[in-house]
Structure formats: C-alpha cells, structure tokens
Amino acid sequence: MEKGNKKGAKRAPPSTSTSNGGSTSWEHLAQWYDGWVGEEGSKHHRRLAIPTVLELLDLQPGEKVIDLGAGSGVLAPFVHATRAIYTGVDLSPSLLGYARRYHGSQGRFLAGDSRYLDRVIGPEGGSFDAGVFLLSIQDMNPLEEVLKSAAWALRTGGRLVILMTHPCFRVPRQSGWGWDEGRKLRFRRVDRYLTALAVPLKPYQGGKAGVSRSFHRPLEDYINGLGNCGLLVDCFREVPGYSLPQAKLDSKADQTAREEIPLFLGIRARKL
Ligand SMILES: C[S@@+](CC[C@H](N)C(=O)[O-])C[C@H]1O[C@@H](n2cnc3c(N)ncnc32)[C@H](O)[C@@H]1O
C-alpha cells in the first residue's frame, strides 16, 4: 500500500522493482521462457492450466478479458476462439514481442505494470468482464497492489481467475517428495508454509541466477486479499498433475501421489 498519498496527489511513478529489490519482469528470461513455452504453450499449459482457466472464466462471445502477466500470449488464441476480446499486459518487451508475433491477430498486447493498470489502459477502468493471472501472480509483488489494480479493471459482477502452483503443497525450495519405506508411500513434505517468501528463481542455462523472484504466500493471503478488494471467491479448482506416458514406469505409489496432491490451484472471484 502506498502511504501518505493525499487525495488528488500524484502517485509515485510506476516502478517495476519489488520491495525486496530486483524487478519482477521476465525480460532476461524471455528467450529461455519462449524455448519452454513457444507458440503453443507448454504441456502444463495445454493439458492442465489453460483448460482450468477456460472452465473458470466461462467466456461468452463479445466479453472483454484482460490477461495480467501475459508473457508470450499463450492464452490469447483460446480466448479468441470463444469470440471474447483479448488484451494482454506484461512488463517484458521481449515476451511481448513473441506475443505479438505469435498471437498479434488474436488480441492486443500492452506494455505495462499490472499493479498500475490505470496507467496502462487509461480511463477504461471497470470495463473488463474478466481478468486472468495465468501462472503469473506468484511472479508479482506486492499482492495487495496487484489485486487492487485487477479489481479496478473489472466491471461490477466481473470475475477474476487466478491459476497458480498450489501454495499449500508447492512451496518453492521448501517442499518436495519423500518416500516412506515402511508404508511404501510417496508423500509430500512441506517444510514451511505460513511465512511469505521471496525466492530467487533457480539458475538457468546461460543466464544470471537469482535476478527474478517467485513469491510464496499462504492461501489466506490470496483469499483475504481478494476480499479486501471486494472480490468474493465463488469457485475453487485443485488440479492434480497428469500421468505422463513415462509414468507407466512409475510405481502405483507415485501415481497415487500425483493424483492426490494437487499441482495447481484455480480460484475464481467476482467483483461485488
Ligand atoms: C511465469 S510468466 C507467465 C506468462 C504467461 N502468463 C504464461 O502462462 O506463459 C510470468 C509473467 O509475469 C510478468 N510480470 C511479472 N510482474 C509483472 C507486473 N508487475 N506487471 C506485468 N507483468 C508482470 C513477467 O514479465 C512474465 O511474463
């Protein structure tokens, strides 16, 4: 929250930096990310994340959708196929370049900070029927600013859909799989959960390690954060990982763990 902001006073210029240093833009990761996601989306996108987002959005022809942290625009063709109208916003010029090249005919892509949408899309506040964070909200900080800005963009009754790695089971660097030999059981270990964390992204080939951060927050931060912005949760989807072809090689215990411990969480909230 910004402090000391008198009515009518100008807000501080938008900055992409986070309270703990560093930018949340994936500009320096753009080439690597494009290699993983490409034009069609990763298999996680195609099989799990995008179908869940589309189910929760339940788009109607002519509805206006804003995709926050759109990256290379992987959601655009799916929104376009429903005959809804797509707008993507992202901080990374290079990812926006990929987005326009791959999907420029399926929507518009705007450069900007999701925390300051009033500066990105001008006077169009309250004009979107739906907003989406597709695997992006855990790359944005602070959460209060991001949710407040998304709520600003939505019309009354509009819905916001968040698709993220499940914060209860997938705490970056603080959770993992374990094996109980006595019970022949694959289990999920969670070392920390309630404390919010800013975790440097793992080093990747050819890049500078630790420049971007991923933000872990407990579930209550999301639900209460939405409520504080007048966004009321009306649907939850907990999405398990899928059985890969090579999962045939997995033991029954591995398959059970995959099916029982969700990988993603989808949340839909409506603006009161
Ligand atoms: C993991 S990528 C996901 C991209 C896309 N939604 C997808 O599923 O492929 C996270 C994206 O969020 C963007 N991002 C991070 N902070 C942002 C902010 N404050 N405003 C707009 N975009 C932001 C990054 O630049 C990056 O493209």
The ligand as a MOL file (V3000), in Angstrom:
LIG
                    3D

  0  0  0     0  0            999 V3000
M  V30 BEGIN CTAB
M  V30 COUNTS 27 29 0 0 0
M  V30 BEGIN ATOM
M  V30 1 C 5.7720 -17.2520 -15.4920 0
M  V30 2 S 5.4850 -15.9270 -16.6230 0 CHG=1
M  V30 3 C 3.8160 -16.3840 -17.1650 0
M  V30 4 C 3.4950 -15.8230 -18.5070 0
M  V30 5 C 2.1750 -16.3280 -19.1310 0
M  V30 6 N 1.0310 -15.9760 -18.3310 0
M  V30 7 C 2.2280 -17.8090 -19.3490 0
M  V30 8 O 1.4900 -18.5540 -18.6800 0
M  V30 9 O 3.0220 -18.2440 -20.1960 0 CHG=-1
M  V30 10 C 5.1670 -14.5300 -15.5470 0
M  V30 11 C 4.9840 -13.2290 -16.3100 0
M  V30 12 O 4.5900 -12.1790 -15.4330 0
M  V30 13 C 5.1890 -10.9720 -15.8910 0
M  V30 14 N 5.1710 -9.9780 -14.8040 0
M  V30 15 C 5.7800 -10.0220 -13.6070 0
M  V30 16 N 5.4820 -8.9260 -12.8760 0
M  V30 17 C 4.6380 -8.1670 -13.6370 0
M  V30 18 C 3.9580 -6.9500 -13.4300 0
M  V30 19 N 4.0920 -6.2660 -12.2860 0
M  V30 20 N 3.1750 -6.4730 -14.4200 0
M  V30 21 C 3.0330 -7.1530 -15.5950 0
M  V30 22 N 3.6580 -8.3190 -15.8480 0
M  V30 23 C 4.4420 -8.8310 -14.8730 0
M  V30 24 C 6.5810 -11.4060 -16.3180 0
M  V30 25 O 7.2130 -10.4480 -17.1690 0
M  V30 26 C 6.2450 -12.7320 -17.0110 0
M  V30 27 O 5.9790 -12.5560 -18.3760 0
M  V30 END ATOM
M  V30 BEGIN BOND
M  V30 1 1 1 2
M  V30 2 1 2 3
M  V30 3 1 2 10
M  V30 4 1 3 4
M  V30 5 1 4 5
M  V30 6 1 5 6
M  V30 7 1 5 7
M  V30 8 2 7 8
M  V30 9 1 7 9
M  V30 10 1 10 11
M  V30 11 1 11 12
M  V30 12 1 11 26
M  V30 13 1 12 13
M  V30 14 1 13 14
M  V30 15 1 13 24
M  V30 16 1 14 15
M  V30 17 1 14 23
M  V30 18 2 15 16
M  V30 19 1 16 17
M  V30 20 1 17 18
M  V30 21 2 17 23
M  V30 22 1 18 19
M  V30 23 2 18 20
M  V30 24 1 20 21
M  V30 25 2 21 22
M  V30 26 1 22 23
M  V30 27 1 24 25
M  V30 28 1 24 26
M  V30 29 1 26 27
M  V30 END BOND
M  V30 END CTAB
M  END
